[in-house]
Amino acid sequence: MLSGCAQIVGIDDARVDAPDDDTTTTTTTTTTAGDGDGDGDGDGDGDGDGDTGPTFACADDTFADGTGTVEVNNDAANDDASPSCGSPAAGDRLVGWVAPADDFYVFDTFGSNFDTVLSLLDDCDGTELACNNNAPMSPQSEIIRRFSQGESAVLVVEGNAGDTGDAVVNVSRVECPELDVSGQPFPITLSTLGFGDDFDLGCSGVSSAGSEDRAYHFVVPEEGLWRFRATSDVFQPVVSLFIGPRCGPPPQGCNNTSGDGRLGADVTRRLPAGAVVGVIVDGIDGNQGEFELDIRKVDAPCPDVAELPFELFGETLPATRVLTPGCAPGTIVDALGSNDIENPSKTYGFDFFAVGQGGRAQCTFRVDGEGFAISLIEGAACGGRELACDNPGFGPTSASVQFEVNGPSPVIPLTIVVSRLSEFTDASYDLITNCSAVAVAP
């Protein structure tokens, strides 16, 4: 069981090992386009079927099957390439690669015996697509990128700061998420049934362990606020959103509090164009099955109030919502119990002040009024990760969240979200901010 959206991604076991008598590179494999006249000068089989793929004239080796491992050595290699990251100052080796299918791929040098730099080019002398010096907690390198079937790249392996040795170059397909829903006509009907229980999301303290789940890629087509919503007639869905092409980062937001699968769960965040995100749909109480996933842009200002003052009295919620706190429902039933309605929310921007060396500062944000929830999100313009959420239920007359920083720290933009719990929430609320600090930077 993987907790908090964690997922282990494996590397394919297939290897293309170097011959014993050549420790510099493995055997170079290239393809040559034929003239189609059937005389056997095309792909070598005499059938004249011609072009079988790109020719990597610069490559020291190629990946024969699209995934697997190639080993090269750069001790005696020329320093011809110029990766844009790290401090490349050693000989480099080039490896050709062609995408076997539309997918996200992991390119890495784990297993190498020196400090590597890895770069992807779109051709031998082409444009650099990506570059990485050190993967997290490693002197080796890692790049994750989406390619369409038949697209090619040249992998440049070099030593950081003049380092040399035996490089292990691995290519594998991202295993989680396993399905890309980018460009689909939403909403779409999907299912978690049969895909295993890989996540325990734990939204609002409610475990999703024991329910089957599934993760999906989505590439944001344009900048803006994007809502990820799941509804179901057979189970209560849980929705979690994370940034990046591979399962594992902490979620930007997680929601499961509708209490009814028909009302659904959703997460909304501001995202830049081209961002790769993952959305996980899970269940609770061991339930799973068919659901409807809707991903769409929300045209609305966020935050509603750009600068939160320290005291606001008699605040009222707008008719609609932009963000949904992780501990509050996005859709509720009206007072008559007959119609599903959007649960309104209001957002406030707040710049948490800079803190000097050795200093400490904290702010408590409190909403006074029965039946309200409050959420704290890091980052400006409603685009960050939810740090805290408080839903006291009915009865208590206040809910609060707290943010604390130990210096040194620059100004940190925050977003505060206030939402109601049902149609029976008080008509208005007060929003109070109390801050204290020691040795705050000027």
HUPE-V614234 format. One record per backbone hydrogen bond with DSSP energy under -1.0 kcal/mol. CO is the residue of the C=O (numbers start at 1). NH is the residue of the N-H. If there is no record, write none. Layout:
BEGIN
<<CO,NH> <CO,NH>>
END
This chain:
BEGIN
<<2,200> <19,22> <24,73> <55,57> <56,59> <61,96> <68,171> <69,16> <70,169> <72,167> <78,80> <78,92> <87,161> <93,157> <94,60> <94,61> <95,155> <96,63> <97,153> <99,150> <103,147> <104,174> <105,145> <106,172> <107,143> <108,170> <109,112> <115,160> <117,158> <118,132> <119,156> <120,129> <120,130> <121,154> <123,126> <127,122> <130,120> <132,118> <135,138> <139,116> <140,135> <141,109> <143,107> <145,105> <147,103> <148,151> <151,99> <153,97> <154,121> <155,95> <156,119> <157,93> <158,117> <159,89> <160,163> <165,74> <166,113> <167,72> <169,70> <170,108> <171,68> <172,106> <176,247> <179,217> <181,184> <184,186> <188,293> <190,291> <192,195> <196,213> <200,4> <202,205> <203,206> <208,211> <214,281> <216,279> <217,181> <218,277> <220,274> <224,271> <225,298> <226,269> <227,296> <228,267> <229,294> <230,265> <231,292> <238,282> <239,255> <240,280> <241,252> <241,253> <242,278> <252,386> <253,241> <255,239> <260,263> <260,264> <261,232> <265,230> <267,228> <269,226> <271,224> <272,275> <275,220> <276,244> <277,218> <278,242> <279,216> <280,240> <281,214> <282,238> <284,287> <289,192> <291,190> <292,231> <293,188> <294,229> <296,227> <298,300> <305,349> <310,433> <312,431> <315,429> <320,345> <325,328> <330,343> <332,341> <334,337> <339,334> <341,332> <346,418> <347,305> <348,416> <349,308> <350,414> <352,412> <355,409> <356,359> <359,407> <360,438> <361,405> <362,436> <363,403> <364,434> <365,401> <366,432> <367,399> <368,430> <370,426> <371,421> <373,419> <374,390> <375,417> <376,387> <376,388> <377,415> <380,383> <382,270> <385,378> <388,376> <390,374> <397,369> <399,367> <401,365> <403,363> <405,361> <409,355> <412,352> <413,379> <414,350> <415,377> <416,348> <417,375> <418,346> <419,373> <422,425> <429,315> <430,368> <431,312> <432,366> <434,364> <436,362> <438,360> <439,356>>
END
